[in-house]
Amino acid sequence: MRRYAHRIVSALLLLALGSWLAPPPVAASSATIGVRGHWVIEVQDPDGTPVAREEFHNELVDLDMIPRILARQRTPGNFLIALACDGSGCTSPCSPSECLITMANVSTSPNVFKNLATSVTSNGNLVLRGQAVASANATVARFSTRFLTCAVSLSISPASCANAPSQSSQNFSQFTATVRPPITVVAGQAIMVTVTMSFVTGTAP
């Protein structure tokens, strides 16, 4: 009887030791992946004197674009930054419509500024930088980025897609956008824009 009791105690001790040494169970991941856009707007007089500075975040609008590019259903092209007033009848900062800051000439209109530069930081953030010059005393309240993609059926490379925006196969889609309290600008002032897009993880709702 003592022999059996001894075996039972030994088995219980081994079970207890095994439970103590075993790694804790891994909880199911509740993380979600998102895109966050951080904007810095700086307004300067023609002589370079700072006038205003605003920082804010905007929201991803086109939830379809990234999956289509990754699935090779669309070829990526150019980015474009758009600055506009908000509401009907308001005065646009650039004539004849919103200010467009782009990497290539999408038109010969004076509201298009071909100075957009892109870079990637060491931690994987995409940075867009460019500037527009206000042609009228106005307010800027609507901020957005747009992305040009081309149909992959045409076998267009990203470089070709970026440099030939007049093709009917291309599509500038609004990528991120937000409406903010208006920033006042005066004709001749530079509107300098820096957009940092980061791919972040967070807890799923």
C-alpha positions as CSV (number, residue, x, y, z in Angstrom):
1,M,0.0,0.0,0.0
2,R,2.8,2.4,0.9
3,R,4.5,1.5,-2.4
4,Y,1.4,2.6,-4.4
5,A,1.0,5.8,-2.3
6,H,4.6,6.6,-3.0
7,R,4.1,6.2,-6.7
8,I,1.0,8.4,-6.7
9,V,2.9,11.2,-4.8
10,S,5.8,11.0,-7.2
11,A,3.5,11.2,-10.2
12,L,1.7,14.3,-8.7
13,L,5.1,15.9,-8.1
14,L,6.2,15.3,-11.7
15,L,2.9,16.8,-13.0
16,A,3.3,19.8,-10.8
17,L,6.9,20.3,-12.0
18,G,6.0,19.9,-15.6
19,S,3.2,22.5,-15.3
20,W,5.6,24.9,-13.6
21,L,8.3,24.5,-16.3
22,A,5.9,24.6,-19.3
23,P,5.7,28.0,-21.2
24,P,2.5,29.9,-20.7
25,P,-0.1,29.5,-23.4
26,V,0.1,32.1,-26.2
27,A,-2.9,34.2,-26.4
28,A,-4.6,34.8,-29.8
29,S,-3.4,38.0,-31.3
30,S,-5.8,40.9,-31.3
31,A,-3.6,43.3,-33.2
32,T,-4.8,45.2,-36.3
33,I,-2.7,46.9,-39.0
34,G,-3.5,50.5,-39.9
35,V,-2.2,53.5,-41.9
36,R,-1.7,56.8,-40.1
37,G,-0.9,60.1,-41.8
38,H,0.8,62.9,-39.8
39,W,0.7,66.3,-41.5
40,V,2.8,69.4,-40.8
41,I,1.6,72.6,-42.5
42,E,3.9,75.6,-42.5
43,V,3.0,79.0,-44.0
44,Q,5.8,81.4,-44.9
45,D,6.0,84.9,-46.3
46,P,7.9,85.3,-49.6
47,D,11.0,86.3,-47.6
48,G,10.9,83.1,-45.6
49,T,9.4,84.5,-42.4
50,P,7.3,81.9,-40.6
51,V,3.6,82.8,-40.3
52,A,1.8,79.7,-39.1
53,R,2.4,76.0,-38.3
54,E,-0.2,73.3,-37.8
55,E,0.1,69.6,-37.1
56,F,-2.6,67.0,-37.3
57,H,-3.5,63.4,-38.4
58,N,-5.8,62.4,-41.2
59,E,-7.8,59.3,-42.1
60,L,-7.4,56.6,-44.7
61,V,-10.2,56.9,-47.3
62,D,-9.5,54.3,-50.0
63,L,-9.5,51.0,-48.2
64,D,-9.2,49.2,-51.5
65,M,-6.1,50.6,-53.0
66,I,-3.3,48.9,-51.0
67,P,-4.9,45.4,-51.4
68,R,-5.3,45.9,-55.2
69,I,-1.6,47.0,-55.5
70,L,-0.4,44.0,-53.4
71,A,-2.6,41.7,-55.5
72,R,-1.1,43.1,-58.7
73,Q,-4.4,44.3,-59.9
74,R,-3.2,47.9,-60.2
75,T,0.3,49.4,-60.9
76,P,1.4,52.2,-58.5
77,G,2.2,55.6,-60.0
78,N,2.3,59.1,-58.5
79,F,1.3,60.7,-55.3
80,L,-0.5,64.0,-55.2
81,I,-1.2,66.4,-52.3
82,A,-4.4,68.6,-52.6
83,L,-5.1,71.7,-50.5
84,A,-8.5,73.4,-50.7
85,C,-10.9,75.5,-48.9
86,D,-14.0,73.9,-47.5
87,G,-17.6,74.6,-48.6
88,S,-19.3,76.1,-51.6
89,G,-18.5,79.6,-52.5
90,C,-15.2,79.7,-50.5
91,T,-12.1,81.2,-52.1
92,S,-9.5,78.6,-53.2
93,P,-5.9,79.3,-52.2
94,C,-4.8,78.5,-55.8
95,S,-6.5,79.6,-59.0
96,P,-8.5,78.2,-60.7
97,S,-9.1,75.5,-58.1
98,E,-7.4,73.6,-55.3
99,C,-3.6,73.6,-54.9
100,L,-2.1,70.4,-56.4
101,I,1.4,69.4,-55.3
102,T,2.6,66.5,-57.5
103,M,5.7,64.6,-58.7
104,A,4.9,65.2,-62.4
105,N,2.9,67.6,-64.4
106,V,-0.6,66.5,-64.5
107,S,-1.6,69.7,-66.3
108,T,-0.3,73.1,-67.3
109,S,-2.6,74.9,-64.9
110,P,-1.0,77.4,-62.5
111,N,-2.5,75.6,-59.5
112,V,-0.2,72.6,-60.2
113,F,3.2,72.6,-58.4
114,K,5.7,69.9,-59.6
115,N,7.9,69.7,-56.5
116,L,6.6,66.8,-54.5
117,A,9.5,64.6,-53.1
118,T,9.1,61.2,-51.5
119,S,11.5,59.4,-49.1
120,V,11.4,56.4,-46.8
121,T,12.8,56.6,-43.2
122,S,14.8,54.0,-41.5
123,N,11.8,52.8,-39.6
124,G,9.7,52.3,-42.7
125,N,7.7,55.6,-42.8
126,L,6.8,57.1,-46.1
127,V,7.4,60.9,-46.2
128,L,5.9,63.3,-48.8
129,R,7.2,66.9,-49.0
130,G,6.3,69.8,-51.2
131,Q,4.9,73.3,-51.3
132,A,2.4,75.5,-53.1
133,V,2.2,79.3,-53.4
134,A,-1.2,80.9,-52.7
135,S,-2.5,83.0,-55.5
136,A,-5.3,84.6,-53.5
137,N,-6.2,85.6,-49.9
138,A,-8.0,82.5,-48.8
139,T,-8.3,79.7,-46.2
140,V,-7.1,76.1,-46.4
141,A,-9.3,73.6,-44.6
142,R,-9.4,70.4,-46.7
143,F,-6.3,68.4,-46.9
144,S,-5.9,65.1,-48.9
145,T,-3.4,62.8,-50.6
146,R,-4.3,61.1,-53.8
147,F,-2.6,58.2,-55.5
148,L,-2.4,57.4,-59.2
149,T,-2.6,53.7,-60.3
150,C,-2.7,52.1,-63.7
151,A,-4.4,48.9,-65.0
152,V,-1.9,46.0,-64.9
153,S,-3.5,44.6,-68.1
154,L,-1.6,47.3,-70.1
155,S,1.8,46.0,-68.7
156,I,2.7,49.5,-67.6
157,S,5.7,49.8,-65.2
158,P,5.4,52.1,-62.1
159,A,7.8,54.6,-63.9
160,S,5.6,54.7,-67.0
161,C,2.5,55.0,-64.9
162,A,4.0,58.0,-63.0
163,N,5.1,59.8,-66.1
164,A,2.1,59.5,-68.4
165,P,-0.9,60.7,-66.3
166,S,-3.0,61.6,-69.4
167,Q,-3.8,58.0,-70.2
168,S,-7.4,57.0,-69.7
169,S,-6.4,53.8,-67.9
170,Q,-5.0,55.8,-65.0
171,N,-7.0,56.7,-61.9
172,F,-6.2,59.3,-59.2
173,S,-7.9,58.0,-56.1
174,Q,-8.2,59.9,-52.9
175,F,-6.0,58.0,-50.4
176,T,-6.2,60.0,-47.2
177,A,-8.3,63.1,-46.3
178,T,-9.4,65.3,-43.5
179,V,-11.2,68.7,-42.9
180,R,-9.6,70.9,-40.3
181,P,-10.2,74.4,-38.8
182,P,-9.2,76.8,-41.6
183,I,-5.7,78.1,-42.0
184,T,-5.6,81.7,-43.3
185,V,-3.2,82.4,-46.2
186,V,-2.3,85.5,-48.1
187,A,-1.5,85.7,-51.8
188,G,2.2,85.1,-52.4
189,Q,2.7,83.0,-49.2
190,A,4.2,79.5,-49.5
191,I,2.2,76.6,-48.0
192,M,4.8,74.0,-47.1
193,V,3.5,70.5,-46.5
194,T,5.1,67.4,-44.9
195,V,3.1,64.2,-44.8
196,T,4.4,61.2,-42.9
197,M,2.6,58.0,-43.5
198,S,3.2,55.2,-41.1
199,F,2.0,51.6,-41.0
200,V,1.1,50.9,-37.4
201,T,-0.4,48.1,-35.3
202,G,-3.0,48.5,-32.5
203,T,-5.6,46.5,-30.6
204,A,-8.5,45.4,-32.6
205,P,-11.9,46.7,-31.3
